[in-house]
Amino acid sequence: MSRTNYSAYMAIKNKILEIFRTETFDRNKLPSEAALANRLGISLVTLRESLMMLALEGYITKRHGSGNYVHPSTLDYENRSYYYTEYLKKKGYQATIKLLSQEWQVANEQEREMLKLEDGDKVLVNRLVYLADGNPAVYTIGRMPEKLFVRWDVEVMSFAHIHEMIRDYMGRDVAHALNEYIPIGLPDQLVDVFQSPKGTPIDSSDQVFYDITDLPVVHNTHYFNPKYYHLRTLQNWDLGR
C-alpha cells in the first residue's frame, strides 16, 4: 500500500470510528458493508480494506455469514496512543516534555547489543521526563547511534513525535517498536524525581525502534510513575484463531 493510499485509508478508518463513537447499533451489529460504503461515499473495496484494519486492531469482529460487530469497550482504549503525551491528555492532564540532559557517550554493552553497535561506537543519550500537570509521569533515557545521524543540531531536537525525530535526524522511516515491560523497585536515581520511597513498585520498559529495513535506530528505557501511568493491554482474540 503506498503512503498516499495508507493516509486515505487512515482517514476513512477515523471517520468510521467517529460513527462508532456517536451511534449505537442493535446487538452492536453494523449495517451492511454496502450501506456503510454508500454513506461514506467510498467503494466497497476501500471500505473492506478499512474494516480489515479495524478488525486487526480489535475494534470490530468480522464473521462470515453473520456480519461485522463493533466493540464499544475498545473505542477509548487508553493504551492505543502512540505517545505518552497523548495518553496523559486522555487522562485529563496538561502534558509536557522536559529535557533534563543530553550528551554523547561511548555505548555500553547493553546499548551495543540493543542497537547492533561495535566497540567504541557512540550514542546520543537523552534524559527527559513526561509531565502531567507539571508532575513527573514517565522518566525516559533514550539512546541514538551516532553513526546513523544525518543532522547534528541536536540541541534543538524535538521529542514530541519520535518517528519525526528519527526521520529528521537519521533519515529513517520507523516501522515498529518492540517493548519489554519489567516490574522493578524504584531506583535511587528516581527517588527525587518521582518523590517516592526507594523500592516503590513501578513498571519499566526497554523499547527498541526499528526502521523499515529492520535496523534498530533508538533504544529507550522508560520508568512509569504509578500515580499517573498504568499499563493496560488489549488481546484481540481473533488473531489467535
Secondary structure as UniProt FT lines:
FT   HELIX           3..22
FT   HELIX           26..28
FT   HELIX           33..40
FT   HELIX           44..56
FT   TURN            57..58
FT   STRAND          60..63
FT   TURN            64..66
FT   STRAND          67..70
FT   HELIX           72..74
FT   TURN            75..76
FT   HELIX           78..80
FT   HELIX           84..90
FT   TURN            91..92
FT   STRAND          95..106
FT   HELIX           109..115
FT   TURN            119..120
FT   STRAND          122..132
FT   TURN            133..134
FT   STRAND          135..145
FT   HELIX           146..148
FT   HELIX           154..156
FT   HELIX           162..170
FT   STRAND          174..185
FT   HELIX           188..190
FT   HELIX           191..194
FT   TURN            198..199
FT   STRAND          201..211
FT   TURN            212..213
FT   STRAND          216..224
FT   TURN            226..228
FT   HELIX           237..240
//
